[in-house]
Amino acid sequence: MRILFLYIGTILIWGTTWLAITFQLGRVDPLVSVFYRFALASLLSIGLCRLRALPLKFRAREHGWIALQGFLMFSIGYWMVYAAERLITSGLAAVVTSSLIFMNILGGRLFLGKPFSGHVLSGAALGIAGIALIFMPELRTVSWTDRSFQGLVLCSASTVLYSLGNITSERNGKTGLPILQTNALSMGYGALFLLILILALGKHFTFEPSFKYIGSLSYLVLFGSIAAFWCYMTLIQEIGADRAAYGPLVVPVLALGLSAAFEAYHWSAWSLAGILLIAAGNLLVLGRGRAGMDRIGLKGGSKTSGRRLKTGITSGGPSRQDGPPGGDGFGGDGSSTGITLHENE
């Protein structure tokens, strides 16, 4: 049941952050807003660790891996997505970034020595096909100009970085680095990288003292960053970066549902067919039959029962997990439809 909670929690939070991000777009440069977000998330997470007396001292080598995770997951990739979605449609961006699950599968094989899983590959293919169907009306209107090519490059690069961050997170967890402390410090390192980029590009540190900006920033810090990334990183450790990446792939579906409720999005036969494909892919990736129920924690008897996972939530040491062993998301401005496609921010 724990796996199911983490999975649904990740999707629900990242599926709703698109609305918060639209309130962030305005007087403050997006790069600066992302810096505010992760700097505050890091400070609050470190404060939580101090409050719970969780250890924050690590060796220099461990700090190197934590900093690498921060650079790959919490810094330049976010800026690339914002920049990309000003050049290409959100539908095209969704299809490109949905390749995260394939990249995680390949990265797990290359860097962690994990075998390929046939049902995960098949489920990933169904999921990406579903995303393509959902955004088929937008994809039909794509104009292959230099701007589109630049947007594709930026979007692809951000997805590669995020996938490498997922693999780094899984590697860090396997070496015993606790999730909460690692997230707290890696977000801090990510904010530091963003600060360097802001200064290098000559951006100005402005702030909008409005209720919508402060409220949306608070939501992105507390839920979109601290809570969602704890769920997602824990999910990576428990079921692997390949299966965990299916969560961000489902996020656009929830975002579109909210868009239909709050904006002018209308469901079509394409989108409904796409949802069916994504649901079928979800069943293949997370579970089939009794073995699948064991995989998502609905029944006992997992082949990895008894394995310990350091979540950093309790001060009494690592907690016992009852699921199998192990991605933003990203964030964009949803320039075409008003939704965030990678929140996976």
C-alpha positions, 0 to 999 in steps of 0.5 A: 500500500505504501508504494501506491500512496507514494505513486498517487501522491507524486501524481496528485501534487505534480498534476496540480502544480501547473496552476501554481506555476501560472501564478509565478509568471509575470514580473519575476524572471522564471529563472529567479522564481525557480531559484527562490523555490529551491533555495526556500525548499532547501532551507525549510528541509534543512530546518526540518532535519535539524528539528528532528535531529537527523544527521546532516554531516556527510563525507566530501565524496558523498557531498559530491554525489549529492551536489551532482544530483542537485545540479541534474535535478534542481537547476539548469534543467528547469530553466531549459524547460521554461525556455523550450516551452516558449519555442514549442507547443506544450503538446510537443514538449509533453511527447519529448519529455515523456521519453524520460521513462526510456532514458531511465531504463537505458540509464539503469542498464548502463550505470547501475547494471539493471536488466531490461524489463519487457513489461516496463518497456511495453508499458512505456511505449503505450504511455508515450503513445497515449501522450502523443494521442492526447496532444495530437491536435497540437502536434498536427499544427507543429511548424518545423522552424528553427525555433521549433528545433531549438525548443526540441534541443532544449527540451531533450537536453532537460529530459536527459539531465533529469533522467541522469538525476533520477539515476544518480538519486537511485545510486545515492539511495543504494549507497545508504544516503537518506532521502530527506537529508539528500533532498535538502542538501541537493536542492541547496546545491541546485539553488547555488547553481541557479544563483551562479547562472542568474549572475552570469546572465545578468538577471535581476532579483525582483519579487512580486509581493502579491497574494497570488505570487507568494501563495503559489510560491509557498505551494511549490516550495512545500508541496511541489518540492519538499513533499513531492520530491520526497515521494518521488525519490522514495519511489525511485528507491523502492521500485527503481527509476524506470518504473517511478518515471511512469508517474511524471508521464501520467501527470499531464492527464491530471493537469488536463483534467484540471484545465478542463475544470478551470480553463477552456480545455475540451476533451476529445476522442484523441485524448480519451483514447490516449488516457486508455493507452496510458492506463494500460501502460500503467498496469504493465509498468506497475503490476500484472496479476498477483506479482503486480499487486506485490510490486505496488504493495497491495499484497505481502510477500515481496521478494525484497521484504525486509530490505531497509530504506533510509527515508530520513523521516524518523530519527530512530534510523532507517525504516523498514520497507514493504515493497520491492527495490528501486523521475519535474518532474520538471516544470514549464509555463504551459505556454500553449495550453496553460498546463505544466507538463513536467511537474513533474516542477 
